[in-house]
């Protein structure tokens, strides 16, 4: 946790969200201090019983969309508690209530960007698929380098365009044929399980095949044998 949530942030906050303002809750990943009053905050929602009894997903764990977009979802509960001063809440690396801009706020926001998305976000425009996304997992670390050319696994350190994240949310790509119809079986599954680096684009997955002479993933990437699955 320390790589993406510093000891200082963990000590200063009760709840950390990867989203920045105005979104309070992410259904993908949130960090909660393991205290009873915090892990049971959801019970304060006026919609709690409805959510528990509903046979369908009401998007309670998010804020801003779904059946409870304008209701008492978890984001509303967290915001209410933060405003009342009962919750130390951090959104995207920035403490709740900090709205002014400045170098320090920008630094905190950059450090707090530990989740990436496959969508483009622009002010006044509905989010859409980021078809230039290039992401890679390399020997236990995940990187994104939106808009970069080539394979960031072998070039991100030299190019400096990539950033390391804890999580990549594929909310749009998972609906594209390259992924929704993806089947990983047999030799492909065995090869992928042994891979030390994997690259993802809108077209599918790519990884170097094992080489007996390569001592690292970066060396393996220089070989000409690769697998492509889409």
Buried (B, 14 or more C-beta within 10 A) or exposed (E): EEEBBBEEBBEEBBBBBBBBBEBBBBBBBBBEBEEEEBEEBBEBBEBBEBBEEEEEEBBBBBBBEBBBEEBBBBBBBBBBBBEEEEBBBBBBBBBBEBEEEEEEBEEBBEBBBBBBBBBBEEEEEEEEBBBEBBBBBBEEBBBBBBEBEEBBBBBBEEEEBBBBBBBBBBEBBEEBEBBEEBEEEEEBEEBBEEBBBBBBBBBBBBBBEEBEEBEEBBEBBEEEEEBEBB
